[in-house]
Amino acid sequence: MKTLLPTSTAGSLPKPSWLAEPEKLWSPWKLQNEILIDGKQDALRVSLQEQKQAGIDIVSDGEQTRQHFVTTFIEHLDGVDFEKREIVKIRDRYDASVPTVVGPVSRPHSVFVNDAKFLRAQTNQDIKWALPGPMTMVDTLYDDHYKSRKDLAWEFAKILNQEAKELEAAGVDIIQFDEPAFNVFFDEVNEWGIACLERAIEGLNCETVVHICYGYGIKANTDWKETLGSEWRQYEEVFPKLQQSNIDIISLECHNSHVPLELLELVRGKKIMVGAIDVATNEIETPEEVASTLREALKYVDADKLYPCTNCGMAPLPREVARGKLQALSAGADIVRKELAA
C-alpha cells in the first residue's frame, strides 16, 4: 500500500567534509581519480542512510556525485567548451562565468546512469533522480552556435530524454527536472519551455516531476526575493499550462515564502511536492510548522496527491542542520497523516 503524504527532498544534500568543502556550491573535490569514485559512492551511502534514519519515504542520491545541479550534466556533453568562458546573467539575477556552446550538442555516453544503478542496489525504497531542465541548462551557458534559446533547449530536451530513459531502465521510480528558470522567463516557458520539457519526458513510464523554486539559499537569490514584494505570484504565470501538460508532479516552494497557496488551485489534479522546509535559513523547523504548511496546502491539493518536500536543495547548509530539517519534515508529515486517518 502506498504511503500517504510520502516525503522526499527537492535535490541536493550537504556533502561530507572529506569529499568537498562544506556549505559551498561548486565546491571542488578533495579526492582524485579512483579514490574520488569510491569517495562519491561512500558519500551517496551516507546520504541515503541519513534520509532513511530521518524517515524520508522517497530517497535520492543527495546529488553527492555532482558538483552542481546543471553544469555536471553539461560537462559530459559534446559541443560545449568549458575552457572558452563568457560572463552571462543567470536567471536575470547574477553574473557568472559559464562555458560556451561551440557546436552541435550531443551526449556521447550516459552521465548519471551508473550512479543511479549504485543507488538502486542500496535500497528497496522508491528513488528519485534529478536532472536539469532544458531551459535552465540554456540559461547556464553562453550560446555561440545555435544563437536561439529555443533551438538549443530543444536539442537539450532530446539529450535529456535519452538520459531519462536509461535512468528509468536502471530502476529510477521518479525523474525530476529542475527548472528554476520557469520562475523568471514566463513568456518563453509558455511559448516553448513546457513543450521542451514534454519532449524530455517522451516515452517514459516512470513518474516525472518539474521542480520550480526560487533558488538555493545563496545571497543572490535571497536578495532577489527581497525585491518580490509581499506576494510571490510567479507560479500563476506558468501553472495553467503546466496543469495541461504531461508532467505528473509539480514541485514548488511554500514554507517561509510569500507564495499564496491558493495558486495551487490552478494545478488541481496534479500531484504536488509541497516545499515545507526553508533551505535559506539554518533554523530547523518544528514538526508543527511543517504540519501547518501541509494543512494549508491540503485546502487546494487532495491528500493522495500531496508529497511533502523541501523548498530546494540543501547543499549549502551545515550537515546537522540538513539532518534536523529532514527529521522535521518526516515528523510534520506524520502529524498530518494521523490527523487524516482520524
Salt bridges, closest charged atoms under 4 A:
GLU21 OE1 - LYS24 NZ 3.43
ASP42 OD1 - ARG45 NH1 2.89
GLU50 OE2 - ARG319 NH2 3.44
GLU50 OE2 - ARG323 NH2 2.89
ASP57 OD2 - ARG337 NH2 3.13
ASP61 OD2 - ARG66 NH2 3.50
ASP95 OD1 - LYS89 NZ 3.73
ASP126 OD2 - LYS2 NZ 3.18
ASP139 OD2 - ARG91 NH1 2.96
ASP139 OD1 - ARG149 NH1 3.49
ASP144 OD2 - LYS84 NZ 3.43
ASP144 OD1 - LYS147 NZ 3.83
GLU155 OE2 - LYS158 NZ 3.26
GLU163 OE1 - ARG107 NH1 2.52
GLU166 OE2 - ARG107 NH2 2.62
ASP173 OD2 - ARG120 NH1 2.96
GLU188 OE2 - ARG149 NE 3.02
GLU202 OE1 - ARG199 NH1 3.64
GLU207 OE2 - LYS271 NZ 2.54
ASP223 OD2 - LYS219 NZ 2.61
GLU231 OE1 - ARG233 NH1 2.74
GLU236 OE1 - ARG233 NE 2.83
GLU253 OE2 - LYS225 NZ 2.86
GLU265 OE2 - ARG268 NE 3.02
GLU285 OE2 - HIS255 NE2 3.74
GLU285 OE1 - LYS325 NZ 3.01
GLU288 OE2 - ARG295 NH1 2.84
GLU296 OE1 - LYS299 NZ 2.83
ASP302 OD1 - ARG268 NH1 2.92
ASP334 OD1 - ARG337 NH1 3.20
ASP334 OD2 - LYS338 NZ 3.11
GLU339 OE2 - ARG295 NH2 2.85
